[in-house]
Amino acid sequence: MRRWVWTVVLLMAPSELVAAQAMSEHRGYGYVFVAPGIATDGVGAVATLHAGVGGERFVYRGLGIGGEIGYASALLAPSVGAGVVSVNSSYNFRRDSKLAPFVTGGYSLLFRSGAANVANFGGGINYWFRERLGLRLELRDHFAVQNTSVHGVGLRIGLAFR
């Protein structure tokens, strides 16, 4: 539990520094999410649940880099899951407007007793209903690079903060 608390604190720290900037100069944001979804190996499918925290920093206009950490498991067997760490790049369209669409993609590491390298790709919107708080909706696909029939697709629902 302490690891999760420290992870959230460390991911939120950059957003607090950003909050001290001028209101119109958003240099990044953090988010928390829960993502119901499905995992498939091309033959069968199972319902999944993925939860996590992340953040990103804008490096040039709408181009950003970021990372996240979370836990994903089968919906009916939450103890048989894996940790998920991702490093991504993204592009945020109209990043300073109320409705800000984005696309993202990158590398993810799934770990438990072993590890699996996967790629991820997704897109969604941040709806900023307050200056520093918004609703995040995203569709994300984690897929095995060596076996392209293995996918984990989730509809992420969460809060974004800047």
C-alpha positions as CSV (number, residue, x, y, z in Angstrom):
1,M,0.0,0.0,0.0
2,R,2.9,2.4,0.8
3,R,4.3,1.9,-2.6
4,W,1.0,3.0,-4.2
5,V,0.9,6.0,-2.0
6,W,4.4,7.0,-2.9
7,T,3.8,6.4,-6.6
8,V,0.8,8.7,-6.6
9,V,2.7,11.3,-4.7
10,L,5.7,11.2,-7.1
11,L,3.4,11.3,-10.1
12,M,1.4,14.2,-8.7
13,A,4.5,16.3,-7.8
14,P,5.1,17.5,-11.3
15,S,1.5,18.5,-11.7
16,E,1.7,20.6,-8.6
17,L,4.7,22.4,-10.0
18,V,2.7,23.0,-13.2
19,A,-0.2,24.4,-11.2
20,A,2.2,27.2,-10.0
21,Q,2.7,28.3,-13.6
22,A,0.3,30.7,-15.3
23,M,-3.1,29.2,-15.8
24,S,-2.9,29.2,-19.6
25,E,0.5,27.5,-19.6
26,H,-0.3,23.8,-18.9
27,R,2.9,21.9,-19.3
28,G,1.5,18.5,-18.4
29,Y,-1.0,16.6,-16.4
30,G,-1.6,13.5,-14.2
31,Y,-4.4,11.0,-14.2
32,V,-5.9,8.0,-12.4
33,F,-8.0,5.5,-14.2
34,V,-10.0,2.2,-14.1
35,A,-10.4,0.3,-17.3
36,P,-12.9,-2.6,-17.8
37,G,-12.0,-4.5,-20.9
38,I,-11.2,-7.8,-22.5
39,A,-8.1,-9.9,-23.1
40,T,-7.9,-12.3,-26.1
41,D,-5.4,-14.7,-27.5
42,G,-7.2,-15.1,-30.8
43,V,-9.2,-18.1,-29.6
44,G,-11.0,-17.1,-26.5
45,A,-11.6,-13.9,-24.5
46,V,-11.9,-13.0,-20.8
47,A,-13.2,-9.9,-19.0
48,T,-10.5,-7.8,-17.4
49,L,-10.0,-4.9,-15.1
50,H,-7.0,-2.5,-15.2
51,A,-6.4,0.3,-12.8
52,G,-3.5,2.7,-12.5
53,V,-2.0,6.2,-12.3
54,G,0.1,8.1,-14.8
55,G,1.2,11.5,-16.0
56,E,2.7,13.2,-19.0
57,R,4.8,16.3,-19.7
58,F,4.5,18.3,-22.9
59,V,7.9,18.7,-24.6
60,Y,6.9,20.6,-27.8
61,R,3.4,22.0,-28.4
62,G,1.0,19.1,-28.1
63,L,3.8,16.4,-28.2
64,G,4.2,14.7,-24.8
65,I,6.1,12.0,-23.0
66,G,4.8,10.1,-20.0
67,G,4.5,7.0,-17.9
68,E,2.1,5.1,-15.8
69,I,2.0,2.2,-13.4
70,G,-1.0,-0.1,-12.7
71,Y,-2.4,-3.5,-12.1
72,A,-4.4,-5.6,-14.6
73,S,-6.2,-8.9,-13.9
74,A,-9.1,-11.0,-15.0
75,L,-12.3,-9.5,-13.7
76,L,-13.3,-12.7,-11.9
77,A,-9.8,-13.6,-10.6
78,P,-8.2,-10.3,-9.4
79,S,-5.4,-12.1,-7.5
80,V,-4.1,-13.6,-10.7
81,G,-3.0,-10.4,-12.3
82,A,0.2,-8.5,-13.3
83,G,1.8,-5.2,-12.7
84,V,1.9,-2.9,-15.8
85,V,4.5,-0.2,-16.3
86,S,4.3,1.9,-19.5
87,V,6.4,4.6,-21.1
88,N,4.6,6.5,-23.9
89,S,4.6,9.3,-26.3
90,S,1.5,11.2,-27.1
91,Y,0.0,14.0,-29.1
92,N,-2.6,16.3,-27.5
93,F,-4.8,18.2,-29.9
94,R,-6.1,21.5,-28.6
95,R,-4.5,20.8,-25.2
96,D,-5.6,24.1,-23.6
97,S,-9.3,23.8,-24.6
98,K,-12.1,22.3,-22.5
99,L,-12.3,19.2,-24.8
100,A,-8.8,18.0,-25.6
101,P,-8.5,14.8,-27.8
102,F,-5.2,12.9,-27.8
103,V,-3.5,9.8,-29.2
104,T,-0.8,7.8,-27.4
105,G,1.4,4.8,-27.9
106,G,4.5,3.2,-26.5
107,Y,6.1,0.3,-24.6
108,S,4.6,-1.6,-21.6
109,L,6.2,-4.2,-19.3
110,L,3.8,-6.7,-17.7
111,F,5.4,-8.4,-14.6
112,R,4.5,-10.9,-12.0
113,S,6.8,-13.9,-11.5
114,G,8.2,-13.3,-15.0
115,A,7.9,-10.4,-17.5
116,A,6.3,-9.8,-20.9
117,N,7.1,-7.0,-23.3
118,V,4.2,-5.5,-25.1
119,A,3.3,-2.4,-27.1
120,N,0.3,-0.1,-26.5
121,F,-1.7,2.3,-28.6
122,G,-4.8,4.3,-27.8
123,G,-6.7,7.5,-28.0
124,G,-9.3,9.5,-26.2
125,I,-10.3,12.8,-24.7
126,N,-9.8,14.9,-21.6
127,Y,-12.8,17.0,-20.8
128,W,-11.7,19.8,-18.4
129,F,-14.8,20.7,-16.4
130,R,-12.6,22.8,-14.1
131,E,-9.3,24.6,-14.7
132,R,-7.3,21.8,-13.0
133,L,-9.7,18.9,-13.0
134,G,-11.1,16.8,-15.8
135,L,-12.7,13.6,-17.0
136,R,-10.5,11.3,-19.0
137,L,-12.0,8.8,-21.4
138,E,-9.7,6.5,-23.5
139,L,-9.6,3.3,-25.4
140,R,-6.2,1.5,-25.0
141,D,-4.9,-1.7,-26.6
142,H,-2.0,-3.5,-25.2
143,F,-0.7,-6.1,-27.7
144,A,2.1,-8.6,-27.9
145,V,4.6,-7.7,-30.6
146,Q,5.7,-11.3,-31.3
147,N,2.2,-12.8,-31.2
148,T,-0.2,-10.2,-32.7
149,S,-3.3,-12.2,-31.8
150,V,-2.8,-11.5,-28.1
151,H,-4.6,-8.2,-27.1
152,G,-5.8,-6.6,-23.9
153,V,-8.3,-3.8,-24.8
154,G,-9.7,-1.5,-22.1
155,L,-12.0,1.4,-21.9
156,R,-10.3,3.7,-19.5
157,I,-12.4,6.0,-17.3
158,G,-10.7,8.4,-14.9
159,L,-9.8,11.8,-13.6
160,A,-7.2,14.1,-15.0
161,F,-5.5,16.8,-13.0
162,R,-3.2,19.7,-13.8
